[in-house]
Amino acid sequence: MKSILFVINTMGMGGGEIAMIELLRQLDMEKYEISLLVLTGQGELIRKLPKKVNLLNKKYFPVSVLDWRGKIRLFKTVIKVMLFKGLVFKKMRYIIKNLKNMIEQGNIKKDKLLWKCISDGAQQLDQEYDLAIAYLEGASAYYVASRVKAKKKAAFIHIDYKLAGYNRMLDEDCYLDFDRVYTVSENAKKVFLEVYPECKERVAVFYDLIDRERIINNSKEKGGFSDDFDGIRILTVGRLVRQKAIDIAIDTMNILKHSQKHFRWYVLGEGELRRKLEKQIRTLGLEKDFILLGTVDNPFPYYAQCDIYVHTSYFEGKGSIAIEEAQVLGCTIVASEHSSVREQIEDGVDGEICKLDSKTLAETILELANHPQQMNAYSRAALEREQTDNQKEIEKLLELIS
């Protein structure tokens, strides 16, 4: 039986983590011995890990990396590897060099500076694997490239590599050590190859897997909206981080509130900007109009019950797993323009793509609300959209050890 190791930074409620869980569900566990190492040793999504996957962490804390308990735990982890293992001194030159570069570029990403320390401070694995997979950028890529023994190594790129703040200096050219690099979209591939052109023959697109039947079945379970609102429900699913532009969504709701239609906007997700966003909501008097619901185990009843699904984002690797889930359930979708969204939505056919600003978003949503027949047409087209061939994608991965 061949062995496959997955390495990931955290198991928080993020798109990459959710995509990995789906991939693990669909791998044949009778043919492959599959293990997982979570470098930070925390994240609430671990409860969804398939039972036959061997979790290698000596200690694991099933708390979110985004709530206060999770942040304290993550801080302790960083302090432990930086001080107790002496990495603060060993990596000082690396940190100073990359911090200086970030300042010069006007794009300081503190978390990116710490990934290398977390990677170097993680537990050592003695086993040699047939295939080792770094499923996220940053720490997991550094760890698999330099610290894992494997016959074949693969890395996944889920984001726009440059917009997310990565570069070759930060990564120390680690992607040159991988036999295959999988990007989740053609645009993500294009951007990555602008930085690593010599990897051209080793890069392939691997679309995130979606279990259509499971999503549909879960959407029919109890749950969803519990208030008695009878207007137009808008749903957004995403972490409360700058990338997801929730602040712009709040400003958009402020415009919609003063229209002749009755809207309420709900967001499923958690993140570091919650307090800042709550303050913005209070300042605009939107406490009853813009609702931060946090995270839930089963988001699909919300998709099924909303009137319009709105996806705001400054950038993605691919459009979003949330968009694909919304399409499976036939949602009317509005998405902000970014580099890869047109790989998921055909503007004017199965949804609408618009500029990421509050005025344009509000105008687009109002136009749809005033034309329910158009909303129904987008819903039908979303349902008919061709879905990813999961087996074909899995074969792309397993060909490395076939």
Legacy VTK file of the C-alpha trace (Angstrom):
# vtk DataFile Version 3.0
C-alpha trace
ASCII
DATASET POLYDATA
POINTS 402 float
0.000 0.000 0.000
1.472 3.330 -1.045
1.711 6.134 1.491
0.566 9.724 0.981
1.302 12.572 3.381
-0.715 15.798 3.402
0.724 18.836 5.183
-1.346 21.949 5.845
-0.807 25.106 7.910
-4.020 25.033 9.964
-7.397 23.311 9.891
-9.476 26.440 10.294
-12.692 27.079 8.377
-11.077 28.259 5.146
-11.578 27.429 1.494
-8.295 25.558 1.130
-8.940 23.451 4.220
-12.473 22.624 3.062
-11.140 21.650 -0.374
-8.561 19.330 1.191
-11.210 17.599 3.313
-13.235 16.923 0.162
-10.164 15.544 -1.612
-9.427 13.255 1.344
-13.033 12.019 1.329
-12.731 10.976 -2.291
-9.367 9.217 -2.151
-9.523 5.423 -1.984
-8.414 4.643 1.568
-8.283 0.932 0.768
-5.508 1.582 -1.758
-3.524 4.302 -0.003
-2.276 4.892 3.521
-3.032 8.574 4.090
-1.589 10.771 6.839
-2.024 14.426 7.767
0.221 16.842 9.647
-1.243 20.225 10.694
1.741 22.484 11.317
0.084 24.779 13.867
-1.681 21.833 15.506
-5.045 23.554 15.627
-8.285 24.274 13.787
-11.926 23.300 14.270
-12.314 21.628 10.867
-10.395 18.607 12.160
-13.714 17.128 13.275
-14.591 16.600 9.606
-11.404 14.626 8.911
-12.250 11.180 7.456
-11.723 8.519 10.119
-9.167 6.508 8.146
-6.794 9.470 7.817
-3.926 9.200 10.288
-3.460 12.503 12.151
0.260 12.746 12.982
0.193 15.649 15.440
1.397 14.681 18.908
-0.827 17.399 20.342
-3.879 18.916 18.683
-6.243 21.698 19.755
-9.598 21.729 17.903
-10.100 25.467 18.311
-10.483 28.041 15.563
-7.387 30.013 14.616
-9.683 33.032 14.335
-11.410 33.321 17.741
-9.664 34.618 20.871
-8.848 31.159 22.237
-7.370 30.111 18.931
-5.332 33.288 18.640
-3.870 32.737 22.123
-3.033 29.131 21.227
-1.427 30.200 17.947
0.546 32.919 19.744
1.873 30.312 22.210
2.884 28.073 19.316
4.791 30.888 17.640
6.513 31.883 20.904
7.492 28.271 21.521
9.176 27.811 18.155
10.700 31.292 18.100
12.137 31.367 21.623
12.313 27.883 23.090
13.704 26.372 19.897
15.968 29.331 19.246
14.497 30.144 15.840
14.203 33.832 16.632
17.982 34.004 16.319
18.416 31.486 13.507
15.798 33.195 11.346
16.564 36.813 12.233
18.450 37.448 8.995
15.578 35.905 6.996
12.974 37.999 8.856
14.897 41.278 8.538
15.664 40.737 4.838
12.053 39.959 3.932
10.581 42.636 6.193
12.798 45.212 4.476
11.598 43.965 1.093
7.950 44.172 2.206
8.439 47.746 3.425
10.008 48.700 0.099
7.068 47.131 -1.722
4.560 48.804 0.613
2.943 45.446 1.375
3.759 44.180 4.874
2.422 40.675 5.568
3.383 39.746 9.136
1.952 36.237 8.918
4.119 35.463 5.881
7.254 36.197 7.934
6.245 33.640 10.559
5.443 30.710 8.257
9.122 29.823 7.852
9.618 29.733 11.634
6.516 27.586 12.149
7.726 25.220 9.438
11.206 24.881 10.937
9.795 24.456 14.444
7.277 21.732 13.592
7.728 18.112 14.649
10.052 15.947 12.597
8.702 12.965 10.624
11.053 10.029 10.155
9.033 8.005 7.662
9.666 8.229 3.928
6.451 8.645 1.932
5.625 7.719 -1.634
4.005 11.122 -2.090
4.117 14.223 0.130
1.679 17.055 -0.572
1.955 20.638 0.667
-1.678 21.639 0.438
-1.282 25.368 1.136
1.258 28.053 0.434
3.687 29.198 3.107
4.606 26.906 5.990
3.365 23.654 4.456
5.318 24.287 1.230
8.485 25.101 3.180
8.069 22.037 5.392
7.500 19.514 2.599
10.287 20.983 0.451
12.977 20.901 3.119
11.981 18.534 5.918
9.982 15.640 4.468
11.444 12.508 2.926
9.352 11.424 -0.053
9.805 9.803 -3.451
7.578 12.452 -5.014
6.541 15.889 -3.763
3.635 18.093 -4.831
2.453 21.555 -3.817
-0.903 23.305 -4.221
-1.344 27.020 -4.981
-4.823 28.266 -4.021
-4.302 31.992 -4.424
-3.018 34.694 -6.730
0.623 34.155 -5.753
1.729 37.768 -6.187
-1.329 39.555 -4.808
-1.218 37.345 -1.706
2.245 38.707 -0.922
4.490 35.763 -1.789
7.757 35.986 -3.727
10.863 33.900 -4.371
12.907 35.594 -1.669
10.249 34.832 0.936
9.875 31.229 -0.260
13.615 30.724 -0.779
12.834 29.130 -4.170
11.177 26.178 -2.441
8.919 25.361 -5.411
11.958 24.275 -7.416
12.078 21.234 -5.122
8.623 19.933 -6.090
7.912 17.359 -8.777
4.522 18.946 -9.459
2.820 22.217 -8.583
-0.983 22.288 -8.831
-2.811 25.591 -9.156
-6.584 25.817 -8.707
-7.200 27.889 -11.852
-5.654 28.886 -15.157
-5.140 32.423 -13.872
-3.380 31.181 -10.722
-1.140 29.100 -12.982
-0.347 32.101 -15.192
0.557 34.300 -12.203
2.688 31.589 -10.570
4.648 30.995 -13.786
5.408 34.702 -14.042
7.420 34.203 -10.845
8.672 30.646 -11.480
8.952 30.346 -15.298
11.367 27.419 -15.028
8.563 25.333 -13.458
6.469 25.422 -16.642
6.673 21.687 -17.347
5.798 20.822 -13.751
2.689 22.995 -13.265
-0.848 21.720 -13.812
-4.331 22.999 -12.959
-6.208 20.979 -10.322
-9.770 22.168 -9.779
-11.211 21.971 -6.257
-13.504 18.986 -5.818
-17.198 19.458 -5.075
-19.534 16.737 -3.774
-22.743 17.879 -5.460
-24.948 15.193 -3.895
-23.726 15.918 -0.361
-24.295 19.666 -0.766
-27.853 19.139 -2.022
-28.677 16.672 0.764
-27.205 18.940 3.458
-29.171 21.918 2.134
-32.388 20.072 2.991
-31.463 19.534 6.644
-32.760 21.691 9.485
-31.039 25.039 9.819
-30.680 28.262 7.943
-32.203 31.625 8.774
-34.036 31.749 12.092
-35.395 35.311 12.014
-38.803 36.312 10.632
-37.477 38.675 7.962
-39.710 38.693 4.867
-37.665 40.876 2.505
-34.763 40.054 0.183
-32.066 38.019 1.897
-28.479 38.501 0.712
-25.871 35.915 1.727
-22.073 36.085 1.702
-19.821 33.241 2.859
-16.214 34.102 3.645
-13.661 34.836 6.345
-13.706 38.247 7.990
-10.354 39.290 6.552
-9.321 42.147 4.280
-9.194 39.923 1.177
-12.949 39.305 1.367
-13.874 43.037 1.316
-16.680 42.709 3.877
-16.272 46.416 4.661
-17.378 47.210 1.119
-20.351 44.872 1.541
-21.364 46.843 4.652
-21.171 50.135 2.754
-23.249 48.528 0.010
-25.922 47.550 2.530
-25.975 51.130 3.761
-26.958 52.228 0.245
-29.528 49.440 -0.125
-31.150 50.370 3.188
-32.182 53.692 1.712
-33.723 52.131 -1.413
-37.375 51.235 -1.879
-36.653 47.521 -1.465
-36.288 45.754 1.882
-32.918 43.939 2.163
-31.055 42.126 4.914
-27.457 40.954 4.438
-26.006 37.931 6.268
-22.371 36.812 6.426
-21.248 33.310 7.385
-17.631 33.354 8.515
-15.250 34.440 11.219
-11.994 36.345 11.241
-9.606 38.892 12.644
-11.642 41.896 11.442
-14.836 41.062 13.353
-14.524 43.892 15.897
-13.628 46.437 13.234
-16.561 45.342 11.076
-18.944 45.387 14.049
-17.877 48.975 14.744
-18.540 49.915 11.109
-21.989 48.295 11.328
-22.825 50.217 14.509
-21.539 53.503 13.109
-23.853 53.158 10.091
-26.790 51.995 12.216
-27.019 48.651 10.395
-27.294 46.340 13.414
-30.583 44.896 12.105
-29.573 45.010 8.453
-26.110 43.461 8.276
-25.740 40.300 10.370
-22.442 38.561 11.137
-23.544 34.985 11.826
-20.112 33.490 12.523
-19.330 29.961 11.363
-21.765 27.045 11.227
-21.292 23.330 10.650
-23.786 23.228 7.804
-24.005 26.411 5.704
-26.017 24.883 2.881
-29.552 25.597 4.185
-28.544 29.284 4.149
-27.540 29.058 0.487
-30.824 27.342 -0.369
-32.903 29.943 1.494
-31.204 33.171 0.347
-32.463 35.284 -2.554
-29.098 36.577 -3.794
-25.608 35.262 -3.102
-22.983 38.051 -3.212
-19.272 37.282 -3.296
-16.969 40.216 -2.564
-13.236 39.708 -2.836
-10.104 41.611 -3.822
-8.475 38.453 -5.179
-8.767 34.666 -5.243
-6.803 31.801 -6.697
-9.972 30.628 -8.330
-13.282 32.424 -7.877
-14.247 30.656 -4.657
-15.442 27.308 -3.345
-18.391 29.254 -1.928
-19.380 30.341 -5.449
-19.304 26.722 -6.630
-21.458 25.664 -3.687
-23.905 28.469 -4.470
-24.074 27.317 -8.091
-24.827 23.733 -7.054
-27.862 25.053 -5.132
-29.022 27.349 -7.919
-28.372 30.672 -6.231
-28.624 33.976 -8.068
-25.003 35.140 -7.867
-23.348 38.554 -7.921
-19.542 38.553 -7.724
-16.987 41.336 -7.678
-14.478 41.537 -10.512
-11.075 39.991 -9.839
-8.433 38.144 -11.794
-10.031 34.678 -11.960
-13.754 35.100 -11.330
-14.584 34.712 -15.032
-13.390 31.107 -14.856
-16.408 30.444 -12.630
-19.119 32.837 -13.788
-20.167 33.807 -17.304
-21.291 37.381 -16.833
-24.907 37.887 -17.863
-25.488 34.143 -18.302
-25.277 32.416 -14.912
-24.618 35.436 -12.711
-23.340 38.988 -12.735
-19.807 40.306 -12.298
-19.333 43.919 -11.288
-16.731 46.369 -10.059
-15.767 46.078 -6.397
-17.213 49.289 -5.019
-20.318 49.874 -2.923
-22.173 52.016 -5.454
-21.779 49.530 -8.324
-22.618 46.552 -6.113
-25.742 48.274 -4.812
-26.886 49.184 -8.334
-26.341 45.592 -9.530
-28.245 44.078 -6.592
-31.123 46.572 -6.956
-31.399 45.888 -10.675
-31.727 42.166 -9.989
-34.217 42.692 -7.175
-36.375 44.684 -9.590
-36.244 41.928 -12.220
-37.133 38.574 -10.586
-37.328 36.869 -13.988
-33.640 37.619 -14.532
-32.847 36.223 -11.080
-34.676 33.015 -12.000
-32.773 32.788 -15.296
-29.426 33.078 -13.489
-30.552 30.457 -10.979
-31.437 27.962 -13.721
-28.173 28.606 -15.564
-26.151 28.103 -12.370
-27.827 24.723 -11.841
-26.987 23.689 -15.398
-23.340 24.762 -15.227
-20.898 21.929 -15.907
-19.304 20.626 -12.718
-15.732 19.494 -12.118
-15.025 15.856 -12.990
-13.723 14.748 -9.593
-12.247 11.470 -10.769
-10.332 13.166 -13.564
-8.804 15.619 -11.081
-7.833 12.846 -8.644
-6.070 10.980 -11.453
-3.900 14.058 -12.049
-2.631 13.722 -8.490
-2.217 9.955 -8.328
-0.323 9.774 -11.618
2.717 10.891 -9.643
2.856 7.530 -7.863
1.197 5.246 -10.406
LINES 1 403
402 0 1 2 3 4 5 6 7 8 9 10 11 12 13 14 15 16 17 18 19 20 21 22 23 24 25 26 27 28 29 30 31 32 33 34 35 36 37 38 39 40 41 42 43 44 45 46 47 48 49 50 51 52 53 54 55 56 57 58 59 60 61 62 63 64 65 66 67 68 69 70 71 72 73 74 75 76 77 78 79 80 81 82 83 84 85 86 87 88 89 90 91 92 93 94 95 96 97 98 99 100 101 102 103 104 105 106 107 108 109 110 111 112 113 114 115 116 117 118 119 120 121 122 123 124 125 126 127 128 129 130 131 132 133 134 135 136 137 138 139 140 141 142 143 144 145 146 147 148 149 150 151 152 153 154 155 156 157 158 159 160 161 162 163 164 165 166 167 168 169 170 171 172 173 174 175 176 177 178 179 180 181 182 183 184 185 186 187 188 189 190 191 192 193 194 195 196 197 198 199 200 201 202 203 204 205 206 207 208 209 210 211 212 213 214 215 216 217 218 219 220 221 222 223 224 225 226 227 228 229 230 231 232 233 234 235 236 237 238 239 240 241 242 243 244 245 246 247 248 249 250 251 252 253 254 255 256 257 258 259 260 261 262 263 264 265 266 267 268 269 270 271 272 273 274 275 276 277 278 279 280 281 282 283 284 285 286 287 288 289 290 291 292 293 294 295 296 297 298 299 300 301 302 303 304 305 306 307 308 309 310 311 312 313 314 315 316 317 318 319 320 321 322 323 324 325 326 327 328 329 330 331 332 333 334 335 336 337 338 339 340 341 342 343 344 345 346 347 348 349 350 351 352 353 354 355 356 357 358 359 360 361 362 363 364 365 366 367 368 369 370 371 372 373 374 375 376 377 378 379 380 381 382 383 384 385 386 387 388 389 390 391 392 393 394 395 396 397 398 399 400 401
